[in-house]
């Protein structure tokens, strides 16, 4: 028999993988709330973790693609 921790971990991993490969399916599963089932709690949090990682990746991409600042030292010493 599986412990609650094992059930939670299995649900978390399944939620994460479903969010990657079958996002519409996991959305419909999560819409049916079942707070009493530890596997379901893991599934929901696995999906949320994937969503947060996706957002973090987008934010990192935005940081890398920032508009370059003017380099003040570039034209230093040159007359206009």
C-alpha positions, 0 to 999 in steps of 0.5 A, a space after each residue: 500500500 502506498 503512503 500518502 507522501 508517495 501518492 502526493 508525489 505521484 500526483 505531482 509528477 503526473 500533473 506536471 507531465 500532463 501540463 506539458 503534454 496534455 494541457 487541456 486535459 489537465 485543465 479539465 481534471 483540475 476544474 473538478 475540485 477534490 480537496 480530500 484526495 492527496 493524489 489530486 492535491 499533488 496533481 494540482 500542484 504539479 500543474 501549477 509548478 509547470 505553469 510557474 516555470 513557464 512564466 519564469 522562463 518568459 520573464 528571463 527571456 524578457 530580461 535578456 531581450 531588454 532594450 539596450 541602455 545607452 552606453 555613456 562612455 561610448 562617445 566620451 571625449 568626442 566633440 559634437 
